[in-house]
């Protein structure tokens, strides 16, 4: 039973880590103009982005779609 819990936790954290790195490298510049050039702050965002990755993904998709509709 605990193996399932730990496996789920590792999978959640792994997906969160991938999303966090992708967002810090690509996404943050695309959705927040004020974040351009703020490279020293980005590593501080990684733990929070890793834990909250489902919210980050949904928000990222919504903002990209809104940005595409405005163009």
C-alpha positions in Angstrom: 0.0 0.0 0.0 2.8 2.4 0.9 4.6 1.5 -2.4 1.6 2.9 -4.4 1.7 6.1 -2.3 5.5 6.6 -2.8 5.3 5.7 -6.5 2.5 8.3 -7.0 4.4 10.9 -5.1 7.5 10.3 -7.3 5.5 10.5 -10.5 3.8 13.7 -9.3 7.1 15.2 -8.4 8.7 14.0 -11.7 6.0 15.6 -13.8 6.1 18.7 -11.7 9.9 19.0 -12.1 9.6 18.7 -15.9 6.8 21.3 -16.0 8.7 23.6 -13.7 11.8 23.5 -15.8 9.9 24.0 -19.0 7.9 26.9 -17.6 11.0 28.6 -16.2 12.9 28.2 -19.5 10.1 28.9 -22.0 6.8 29.8 -20.5 7.5 32.6 -18.1 8.9 34.8 -20.9 5.8 34.2 -23.0 3.2 35.0 -20.5 4.8 37.6 -18.3 6.6 40.5 -20.0 7.9 41.7 -16.6 9.8 38.4 -16.1 12.0 38.9 -19.1 15.6 39.3 -18.0 14.9 38.2 -14.4 17.1 35.2 -14.5 18.3 35.2 -10.9 14.8 34.9 -9.5 13.8 31.9 -11.7 15.5 29.1 -9.6 13.5 30.4 -6.6 10.3 29.6 -8.5 11.1 25.9 -9.1 9.9 24.4 -5.8 6.6 26.1 -5.9 6.1 25.3 -9.6 6.9 21.7 -8.9 4.3 21.4 -6.3 1.6 23.4 -8.1 2.2 22.1 -11.6 -1.4 21.2 -12.4 -2.4 24.9 -11.8 0.6 26.1 -13.7 -0.2 24.0 -16.8 -3.9 25.1 -16.8 -3.0 28.7 -16.4 -0.3 28.5 -19.0 -2.7 27.0 -21.6 -5.4 29.6 -20.8 -3.0 32.5 -21.2 -1.5 31.1 -24.4 -4.9 30.8 -25.9 -5.9 34.3 -24.9 -2.7 35.6 -26.3 -3.3 33.8 -29.6 -6.8 35.2 -29.8 -5.5 38.8 -29.4 -3.0 38.5 -32.2 
